[in-house]
């Protein structure tokens, strides 16, 4: 299983960042591959999108842990992954440092597609995480929108 972690500083109070990133309806606004996200019963979420030429429609967990100032998500399906997005900083003034951490074990088919034709799996996943963080920054700061990139293809 691969472990990936990236960070970015957002010029906004921590509470504003947390409120935006923990709203399930905002996930498609900043996650590169996600096209739709719907809360399900309890701590469940259903997400749909396309990653590396493969459509996905899956259900997983999504929870907000206010004691750790982060949200956590994951799936137990064919593509086993879990991660967290945490915010550090003052609750009422910026900047806020946001860190995303992903543990990902792709199926052999998806693993091959992550490495073709332009680079390594690690590079592709890190690029997707950077796009998600930059999109989150753009939206919270009001300076732009979602970053589209190679993760969409």
N, C-alpha and C positions, 0 to 999 in steps of 0.2 A: 504494500500500500504506500503510495506517495504522500508526502507531507509538503504543503506549500503555504507560504505566509508572505503577505505584502502589507504595507501601511501607506497612509497618506494623511496630510494635515488639511483640515477643513476650517475655514474662517467663519465659524458659527459656534454658538454655545452647545455644550454636550447634549442638553435636553432636546434641543431642536433637531440635532443629528439623530439621536436615539428615536425620537418620535417618528421621523421620516423612515429610517431604515427598518423599524420594527412593524410597520404597517404592511400587511400582506399585499394589499392592493398596489403598493409602490414597487414591489419586486420586479415586474416587467419594465419599469421605468429605468432601472439601473443595472439589472443583470443581463449581460450580453446575449445569452441564448434563450432567455425566458420571454415568451410571448403572452402568457396568461398565467395568473396565480389566483386561486380561490381558496379561502379558508374552508375547512371541513369541520366535522365534529371534534370537539376537544382541542388538542394541540396538533391536529392534522392539517395538512395543506395539500392541494392538488396543483401541480405545475405542468405547463405544456410549453414546448418550444422546439428548437432545432439546434443541434450541436454537431458540427463537423459532418454535415450532410445526413444526420440521423434524427428523425423526428422522435420526440419523447413526450409521453403523457404519463406522469407518475404521481404517486401519493407518498408523502413522507411526513416527518414531524417538523414542527416549527414552533419554537417557544421563545419567549422573552424572559431573560433572567435579570431583573432589575438590580439584584444585589451585586451582580458582576458587570453591570452596564453593558450587556450584550444580548444578542439574539443567537439562537442555535438552531440548526436544521440538519436533516439527514434523511437517508433512504436506505432500506434494506433490500431493495430489488436487485436486478441484474447488475446495475451500476452502483455498487456500494460506495456511498460517500457520506461524509458528515463534515460540518464546519461550524464556525462561529464568526461573528462580526462584532467587535468590541469598540467602545468609544471611551477615550480618556481625556479628561480636561475639566474645566470649571463648568458647573451646571448652567450658569447664567451668562457666561461670556466666553468668546473664542480665544485662541483656536482650540480645536478638538482633534486629537489624533485617533484615526480609525484604523484598526488592524483586522484583516480578514485571514482566517486560517482554514485550510481545506485538507481533509484526509480523503483520498480518492483511489479507488481500485477499479479501473475500467475493465470491461470485458475484453477479451483478445481482439475482437473486431473493432471496437472503439479505440483500443490502444493503438492499433495499426493506423487508423485514420488520423489520430493525433500526431503521428510522426510523418505523415505524407502530405504534400510533397515538399514542404518548406521548412522542416525543422524538427526539433525534439519534442517529446511529450511535455517535458518540464517547461520549455520555452513557450509552448502553446498555452499551457495552463496558466503560467505566470502572466502572459499577455492578457488572457481573459480576466484574471483577477485585477490587473492594473486597469483594464477598461471599466470593470464594475466600480472600482474605487473612484476613478476619474468621473464617471457618470454620476455617482452619488455626490461627489464634491460639486460638480456643475449644477445639479438640481438643488441641493441645499443652499448653495451660495447664490443661486439665481443667475448663473453666468453661462448656461448652456443646457444641453440635454444629454441623452444617452449616447455613449460612444459605441459605434458599430465597428466591427472588425472581423478579422479572420475567423473568430469563433462562430460567426454567423453562417459560414459556408459549410 
